[in-house]
């Protein structure tokens, strides 16, 4: 079942006496979730993920906008008529009922022609229990189950009425680390087996990236970016998305764009203009990928939209220095500092470099003060500092076989252009 | 270890002394009294040991009347007061505006002086030379003849007693049940709503089981409280309850000890032990039933 959200907005009346302004939990959402996909709503806590989920399932009514399941407008339907299964964060299993009765509960509500006999209900419940592999726990009460088992029961209860859409609210947050890994595989498997369009909410980027077909990154009620996990990771539209995805997190530096080169401190690290156009173009197209044409996610946020809508040329609107740099960029082959002929004004930017974007080089351009090495076995993480770094320390991951002298004071890196993102200093929007 | 034990007992001693002197000894004493035949309180002597006291009490028409009254009172007031309190609590928790006001209004009887309550009931039910009481005015409105609720037929007096009892115990039950309802996690209702559960089914399958421990508590204390009813009857019908046919078991015990026909501690003890046995049996039955229907 395809899900389309159109200009979806949810405001809560303000509780505080000081400000009369409403709290906007979900701000003008537009996106389309293709049929049969597993979608992760990702964002820090308080960004409106759960509200979005509640709007989709119908527990809350949107202030404005529409929700479509396929071609049906379900905006004003009560939850029971939408055909959604919802798994709550704390599972909400009825403690006084056995597992079997819990799973059968939604079926017992069916009326009229959908009414099932007791045998049919038991069979359906058993089928659902088999799917999540809890069939031997049917006579227990929720209090006698472990967290992971309760989670499965909750999923079985959501699946038993064969919903068109399965919604999971922070499905893994109440589980311990090992169980979390296991359960997320399980969710992926169940989703694949049933083919039900599934949306889950999480604040854990690992979780979202690992199992989602599509992730929706949110911040303060606004969609930041939608795309396949790898695409979003490789091409974040702004600093927020770049920082939110990836462990260890991205390293952020204060840098300067001057003469077609990216300077971090006094080190001219990268020939920006060579790397820029292709990537920026990707950034432009990426927006369209998640859904189909009807969803226009970019429109949700004016500045990202500007950055994204038509690639690099409009990306830097409002900054004269950058406009020239961008025009440069359109001709990748000729983009050497000399050929441009113009001396453009220096522009302060923020530079994000993924930990894996560093290459250990004897004569690398970026000089960092070596702090320590952390050996992981599979690779080595080099912890260093730089006066232009926004973070306390820079973490770069290099191959285990590369040799760094732990005693040396300075470590020099080259950079992989595809792992370096340049953001506007003020708006945080991606420049290249 | 030995020393610590001694200290522990020392700390417990005051409590043991008081409990022993004022609870356990009287309990045993009542039990002993009830088997002493022909006890004379003046000379503190008795003629023999046996079950004559019990057979006397069980054949006393006043006691049988009291037993009947008490049972009617219990059977009518406990389910009715709990049920009505539950309805009112559910109503209270499903309204937003004025909830505090209503909660206060419903709680008022609990803090109202007994004499004031008695006065209110007099205005409602008592026949005076000037008026037949408010309730009778209402009855007259429907074209029926007045009923004397205080000195009239048995059913009318029983009605007033039950009405009064329910009215008096209601506030506490509402208080307990509203807080029990408020403590049910909203997420269960959301889950049920997503599954399309009807309101009645939500109440029966989710709300009731979730607050069943509190309901059970109210039923048990309600039973015990109703079996011990006495002062309410006195407030309504005066001290000569036997004459009014409105005596209760506790009232009978009191009369045997101190009433006009007083001075029979043996009979009083036997009646008290019978009451104890009844309450114990009912509570045990309650506990057995609760095992199946109460979910902690």
Interface residues (C-beta under 8 A of the other chain):
Chain A: X57 X58 X59 X78 X79 X80 X81 X84 X85 X86 X88 X90 X92 X94 X95 X96 X105 X106 X108 X109 X110 X157 X161
Chain B: X185 X187 X188 X190 X191 X192 X193 X194 X195 X196 X197 X198 X201 X205 X206 X209 X210 X212 X295
